């Protein structure tokens, strides 16, 4: 899997997991809540945890569904449902 696609998958899966557990919106809860998940995933040695957290912190507050696209240099893009 190309690096950009791997990064995108890590951020999007982390967002889905964090949303399911109600961890979004509080950085200290987010970090603590995602640490174990992160260590159990295939991303742990290939995508830095702090980079994933940074991307999650930039998620737009606007209504709608969004997905991270573009690797580390990417951003959140609205997904039409």
N, C-alpha and C positions, 0 to 999 in steps of 0.2 A: 504494500500500500504506500503510495507517495506520502512524503512528510506532511504536505499541506492537508491532504485528506485525513491523515491520522490525527493531526491537530484538531481539525474540524470535528471529527468523530468524538474525540476526547471531550471537547467543550460542550458539544450538543448532548452527549450522554450524561455528563456531569450536571448540566442544567436540568435535564429531565429527572434525574435522581434527586437533586436538591429541591426541585419544585414539588415532587411527590412527598418529600419529608418536611416541607414547609421551612426550608433553611434559607431561602432567598431573602435578601433585604437586611441581614445582619451579618457583617463580615466575619466576626469572631465565631458565630454559630456555623456559618458556612464552612469555614476552614475546619473546625472540629468535626462537623458532620460529614465532611467529604474525605477526611484523611484515610479512614479505614477502607472506604470504597475505592479510593485511588490506589492504595497499596495492593488491592486485590485484582486490579485490572491489568490488562496488557500494556496500558499506557505508562505505567509507573516509571519505567526506565527509559522511555523514549520521548515523553512530553513532560517538561517540568511542571510540577504542581502549582508553583506560583504563577506561571504563565496561564494555566487554566483558570485559576482564581481571578487573575487580572481580566481575562476575557469575560468571565461571569459578572464581574463588577461593572462592566460596560454595557450590560444588557439594557435595552431601552425600556423605559417605564410605560411607554405607549401601549394601548390595547392591540391585540393581535398576536399571531404566532410568528416567532422569529427563529432563524437558524444562523449559526456562525458559519461563515464561508470565507475562504481565502487564506487559510493557515494563520501563522502568527501575525502577519501583516493585515489580516482580513478584518471583518467586522460583522455585525448582526445585520441580516437581511430579512425583510418581511417575507413570510411564506404564505401565499394565497391558499386558503383551505377549500 
